[in-house]
Amino acid sequence: MGKNQKILFLFFFSSISFFSSTDLFSQNEPFSKITIALSAAKQGNSTLINDFWENNFSLEGNLESPFYFGEVKTGLIFIPFTGNSVKYPNFKIFYFYLGWNGVINFYNNFSASFGISAGSSFMYFHADQIAAFEKTESELTFSTGAKIKYQIAGKVGIFSKIDLIKIFTKNNIDLILISAGIDFTIDTPKWLENFLK
């Protein structure tokens, strides 16, 4: 990890320390609520892939639900890359994942979560010169991250988070995404809650 990335992490976790007043982990009835979250991200690191491709933004949508000391989650991160020259075709990454977060509640409606996820990154390349069967590939992917959230109202929250993503290609792709977003929490319908339990 480079110097800039270390500074980002120090700033992020220092912010958590500033807002914290207790280290009480969140404990809720499993699957009692569903949180729908949307966020936009910017790549926070520069790796070998950025010598050939550029990422200007990423988008994420996910679902989270309480699960004892934390929450389970599933989601999709969309990461488009643009080639720096015509020799490098544009491509898109769709990272589908399942994961778990540990959640810590703080004062004044603040909370933080720290999680791990695993899934598959589906990649699609835009280039006429590439054979159809070579335009797509799917790779094993792992990620970890941390999030600070502020609950604006009973059901609406805003958050900022950082994610470290490793895509296991021939030459691994390591990404740091820094994002901000909004979420909305609803009570899980009883039939769905009973099914999940």
MINULUM-160826 format. One record per residue (C-alpha): residue number from 1; residue in one letter; x, y, z. Coordinates in pm, 1 decimal, decimal comma, always signed. Layout:
BEGIN
NUM_a_X_Y_Z
...
***
This chain:
BEGIN
1_m_+0,0_+0,0_+0,0
2_g_+139,8_+339,5_-100,0
3_k_+183,1_+649,2_+113,6
4_n_-138,0_+812,0_-12,3
5_q_-343,1_+502,6_+66,3
6_k_-197,9_+486,9_+419,8
7_i_-295,6_+851,2_+475,0
8_l_-650,5_+775,8_+357,3
9_f_-682,3_+485,6_+599,1
10_l_-544,7_+689,0_+889,3
11_f_-791,8_+968,2_+814,6
12_f_-1083,2_+725,0_+784,4
13_f_-1020,7_+540,2_+1108,4
14_s_-929,6_+860,9_+1293,9
15_s_-1274,5_+988,8_+1198,3
16_i_-1429,0_+678,3_+1353,9
17_s_-1234,6_+738,7_+1676,5
18_f_-1350,3_+1101,7_+1683,6
19_f_-1718,5_+1011,3_+1663,6
20_s_-1715,4_+709,4_+1891,8
21_s_-1842,7_+712,1_+2244,5
22_t_-1891,4_+338,4_+2292,9
23_d_-1773,3_+13,8_+2135,8
24_l_-2106,0_-161,8_+2178,3
25_f_-2166,1_-392,0_+1884,4
26_s_-2506,7_-382,8_+1722,2
27_q_-2730,2_-681,2_+1797,0
28_n_-3064,7_-716,2_+1621,1
29_e_-3327,5_-974,7_+1544,4
30_p_-3204,2_-1163,1_+1233,8
31_f_-3360,3_-1043,2_+906,8
32_s_-3598,1_-807,4_+1089,7
33_k_-3515,8_-518,8_+853,9
34_i_-3386,7_-466,4_+501,2
35_t_-3163,9_-172,6_+409,0
36_i_-3140,2_-70,3_+43,2
37_a_-2825,1_+129,5_-34,4
38_l_-2696,8_+316,6_-340,7
39_s_-2356,8_+481,6_-372,1
40_a_-2105,3_+630,0_-615,9
41_a_-1731,0_+578,0_-584,9
42_k_-1396,7_+703,4_-707,9
43_q_-1085,2_+489,2_-738,8
44_g_-847,7_+585,7_-459,0
45_n_-531,5_+412,2_-573,4
46_s_-315,9_+382,8_-885,0
47_t_-202,0_+36,4_-993,4
48_l_-56,0_-130,6_-1300,5
49_i_-396,7_-141,4_-1467,4
50_n_-409,7_+240,3_-1463,4
51_d_-109,9_+252,7_-1698,7
52_f_-347,8_+127,1_-1967,6
53_w_-702,0_+197,3_-1846,2
54_e_-873,6_+474,8_-1649,7
55_n_-1166,4_+450,2_-1410,2
56_n_-1361,1_+773,8_-1356,1
57_f_-1640,7_+642,6_-1134,3
58_s_-1807,3_+332,4_-997,5
59_l_-2162,6_+260,7_-883,5
60_e_-2289,8_+19,6_-619,0
61_g_-2627,3_-110,2_-509,5
62_n_-2674,4_-350,6_-221,7
63_l_-2911,9_-500,2_+32,2
64_e_-2825,8_-543,0_+400,3
65_s_-3014,4_-715,8_+681,1
66_p_-2941,1_-765,1_+1053,6
67_f_-2788,2_-1096,1_+1150,7
68_y_-2714,2_-1121,9_+1524,9
69_f_-2388,3_-927,9_+1587,5
70_g_-2377,8_-754,6_+1252,4
71_e_-2549,7_-782,0_+918,4
72_v_-2542,9_-990,1_+604,1
73_k_-2526,8_-820,1_+266,1
74_t_-2543,7_-883,3_-105,7
75_g_-2484,0_-642,4_-388,1
76_l_-2335,8_-538,5_-718,8
77_i_-2051,7_-296,0_-793,0
78_f_-2025,3_-160,2_-1148,0
79_i_-1670,4_-49,3_-1240,7
80_p_-1614,7_+78,6_-1598,4
81_f_-1265,5_+124,9_-1743,3
82_t_-1170,4_+336,6_-2046,4
83_g_-860,2_+249,4_-2249,8
84_n_-584,6_+511,5_-2262,2
85_s_-536,1_+438,3_-2633,0
86_v_-711,3_+249,0_-2913,8
87_k_-486,4_-48,8_-2838,9
88_y_-666,2_-103,8_-2508,8
89_p_-1039,4_-174,8_-2541,8
90_n_-1285,4_-32,2_-2291,3
91_f_-1423,5_-285,5_-2048,9
92_k_-1669,5_-308,2_-1762,7
93_i_-1652,8_-502,8_-1436,6
94_f_-1968,2_-625,5_-1261,4
95_y_-1875,0_-750,4_-914,6
96_f_-2151,0_-960,5_-755,7
97_y_-2089,3_-1039,5_-390,1
98_l_-2215,8_-1182,2_-61,0
99_g_-2072,0_-1068,1_+269,9
100_w_-2100,1_-985,6_+638,3
101_n_-2046,6_-665,0_+837,4
102_g_-1974,5_-614,1_+1204,6
103_v_-2156,3_-299,9_+1319,6
104_i_-2064,2_-61,3_+1602,2
105_n_-2311,3_+202,9_+1725,8
106_f_-2188,9_+549,2_+1828,4
107_y_-2359,2_+857,2_+1966,4
108_n_-2569,7_+1111,2_+1772,8
109_n_-2699,4_+853,0_+1521,5
110_f_-2351,2_+759,8_+1399,8
111_s_-2244,2_+400,5_+1336,6
112_a_-1953,7_+221,8_+1173,0
113_s_-1920,6_-116,1_+1008,8
114_f_-1630,4_-333,1_+902,8
115_g_-1691,3_-615,9_+660,0
116_i_-1570,2_-886,7_+426,1
117_s_-1722,4_-1009,9_+101,2
118_a_-1660,6_-1266,5_-168,6
119_g_-1806,3_-1321,2_-511,1
120_s_-1735,4_-1308,4_-881,2
121_s_-1632,2_-1027,3_-1112,9
122_f_-1786,6_-1056,0_-1456,4
123_m_-1586,9_-859,3_-1716,0
124_y_-1699,5_-751,8_-2060,8
125_f_-1458,4_-605,3_-2320,5
126_h_-1570,3_-370,9_-2599,3
127_a_-1360,6_-448,1_-2907,9
128_d_-1452,5_-575,4_-3253,3
129_q_-1110,6_-732,3_-3297,8
130_i_-1163,2_-963,4_-2999,6
131_a_-1331,3_-1297,6_-3063,4
132_a_-1675,9_-1330,7_-2906,9
133_f_-1565,6_-1600,2_-2662,1
134_e_-1279,6_-1373,5_-2541,5
135_k_-1496,4_-1068,6_-2473,5
136_t_-1616,1_-1197,8_-2138,6
137_e_-1455,2_-1357,2_-1837,8
138_s_-1544,4_-1419,3_-1475,2
139_e_-1295,3_-1413,9_-1190,3
140_l_-1301,1_-1494,0_-818,7
141_t_-1304,2_-1173,5_-612,2
142_f_-1260,5_-1086,0_-245,3
143_s_-1311,0_-751,9_-74,8
144_t_-1299,3_-587,0_+264,6
145_g_-1409,9_-245,3_+373,9
146_a_-1522,0_+0,7_+638,1
147_k_-1811,9_+245,6_+651,7
148_i_-1924,3_+543,5_+860,1
149_k_-2298,7_+608,4_+858,2
150_y_-2521,7_+885,7_+989,4
151_q_-2892,2_+814,7_+1037,0
152_i_-3069,0_+1131,6_+916,7
153_a_-3417,8_+1017,4_+1007,7
154_g_-3583,0_+697,6_+1120,8
155_k_-3540,1_+518,7_+789,5
156_v_-3294,0_+728,4_+585,8
157_g_-2916,6_+733,8_+628,3
158_i_-2611,1_+871,9_+450,6
159_f_-2268,9_+710,4_+454,9
160_s_-1910,0_+719,8_+337,5
161_k_-1701,4_+408,3_+293,4
162_i_-1380,0_+262,8_+162,0
163_d_-1343,2_-80,3_-1,1
164_l_-1037,0_-285,7_-91,6
165_i_-1112,3_-520,7_-380,1
166_k_-887,5_-797,8_-513,9
167_i_-980,5_-959,4_-846,5
168_f_-788,6_-1279,2_-913,0
169_t_-697,9_-1238,8_-1278,6
170_k_-366,9_-1356,7_-1427,8
171_n_-222,2_-1030,4_-1297,2
172_n_-435,7_-952,0_-994,3
173_i_-638,2_-631,1_-1002,4
174_d_-625,8_-445,1_-669,5
175_l_-866,7_-155,4_-632,0
176_i_-941,6_+89,5_-352,6
177_l_-1283,9_+252,1_-394,1
178_i_-1386,5_+554,5_-187,8
179_s_-1758,8_+619,1_-200,4
180_a_-2054,1_+808,6_-59,4
181_g_-2418,4_+711,9_-69,7
182_i_-2764,3_+699,8_+80,2
183_d_-2972,8_+414,3_+218,2
184_f_-3333,2_+344,1_+314,5
185_t_-3445,3_+88,4_+574,0
186_i_-3777,4_-95,0_+579,1
187_d_-3926,8_-363,8_+800,1
188_t_-3894,3_-705,4_+640,7
189_p_-4233,0_-848,6_+535,8
190_k_-4324,4_-1126,3_+779,3
191_w_-4349,7_-1392,7_+510,3
192_l_-3998,6_-1309,6_+388,6
193_e_-3856,8_-1289,3_+740,5
194_n_-4000,4_-1633,2_+822,7
195_f_-3862,2_-1774,9_+496,7
196_l_-3511,2_-1640,3_+562,5
197_k_-3513,0_-1779,8_+915,0
***
